[in-house]
Amino acid sequence: MKSFALIAKSLVLSLVLAGSAYASEKVNINSADAATLDRVLLNIGASKAEAIVAYRKANGAFRSAEQLALVKGIGLKTVEKNRDRIVVGGAPAQGGRPTNTAGAIAAPRAASKR
């Protein structure tokens, strides 16, 4: 009977832990409003969420999660804590502005054949 209780407790604990792993919400940093960014991202409050939206409006869509570190007040540690919550999708329909890559973290380029 003790082994049954132990198995039951283990099963309940594993279900609770599995549920919390799936509970983390994801957010598209190129289309989410400030309230959503504030709610979903860790260590991002209302003012930083507004800064993300303002940066996106001024510079265009983010190309990678690491580009969030270009927003004043957000560092790479914050980006790493939120990596599993961040989605980098297309820019919102109203955006339409090209991304300003000045100061951005560049992606490696493929070698071109001449």
C-alpha positions in Angstrom: 0.0 0.0 0.0 2.9 2.3 0.7 4.3 1.8 -2.8 0.9 2.8 -4.3 0.9 6.0 -2.3 4.5 6.7 -3.4 3.6 6.1 -7.0 0.5 8.3 -6.8 2.4 11.2 -5.2 5.1 10.9 -7.9 2.5 11.0 -10.6 0.8 14.1 -9.2 4.2 15.8 -8.8 5.2 15.1 -12.3 1.9 16.3 -13.7 2.3 19.6 -11.7 5.8 20.1 -13.0 4.9 19.3 -16.6 1.9 21.7 -16.4 4.1 24.5 -15.3 6.6 23.8 -18.1 3.8 24.3 -20.7 2.3 27.3 -18.9 4.9 29.8 -20.1 3.2 32.1 -22.6 5.1 33.2 -25.7 5.0 36.7 -27.1 5.9 38.1 -30.6 8.1 41.1 -29.8 7.3 42.6 -33.3 3.6 42.7 -32.8 2.7 42.7 -29.1 1.5 45.8 -27.3 3.2 47.1 -24.2 0.7 45.5 -21.8 1.3 42.0 -23.3 5.1 42.5 -23.2 4.8 43.6 -19.5 2.6 40.6 -18.6 4.6 37.8 -20.4 8.2 38.8 -20.1 10.2 38.4 -16.9 11.9 41.6 -15.5 10.1 43.7 -18.0 7.8 46.3 -16.4 5.5 48.8 -17.9 8.2 51.4 -18.7 10.5 48.9 -20.4 7.6 47.4 -22.3 6.8 50.9 -23.6 10.5 51.4 -24.5 10.4 48.2 -26.5 7.3 49.4 -28.5 8.9 52.8 -29.0 12.2 51.3 -30.2 10.3 49.1 -32.6 8.3 52.0 -34.0 11.5 54.1 -34.5 13.8 51.4 -35.8 11.5 48.7 -37.4 11.0 45.1 -36.6 13.4 43.1 -34.4 15.3 40.5 -36.4 16.4 38.5 -33.3 15.7 38.2 -29.6 19.2 39.6 -28.9 18.2 42.9 -30.5 16.1 43.6 -27.5 19.3 44.4 -25.7 19.5 47.5 -27.9 16.6 48.9 -26.0 17.7 51.1 -23.1 17.4 49.4 -19.8 17.3 45.8 -21.2 20.4 43.7 -21.1 21.4 40.3 -22.5 20.7 38.7 -19.1 17.1 39.7 -19.4 16.9 38.5 -22.9 18.4 35.1 -21.8 15.8 34.8 -19.0 13.1 35.3 -21.5 14.5 33.4 -24.5 11.8 30.6 -24.3 9.0 33.3 -24.1 10.2 35.4 -27.1 9.0 34.9 -30.6 10.4 37.0 -33.5 7.7 37.1 -36.1 7.0 39.5 -38.9 6.4 43.1 -38.2 2.8 44.3 -37.6 0.9 45.2 -40.8 1.0 49.0 -40.0 4.8 49.0 -39.4 6.0 48.5 -43.0 9.2 50.4 -42.2 12.5 48.7 -43.0 14.7 47.7 -40.0 17.5 50.1 -39.1 20.5 47.8 -38.7 22.8 50.5 -37.3 24.3 49.1 -34.1 22.4 45.9 -34.5 23.9 42.5 -33.9 24.7 41.2 -37.4 23.9 37.7 -38.6 26.7 35.9 -40.3 26.6 36.1 -44.1 27.0 33.3 -46.5 30.0 33.4 -48.8 29.2 34.6 -52.3 30.5 33.0 -55.4 32.1 35.2 -58.0 
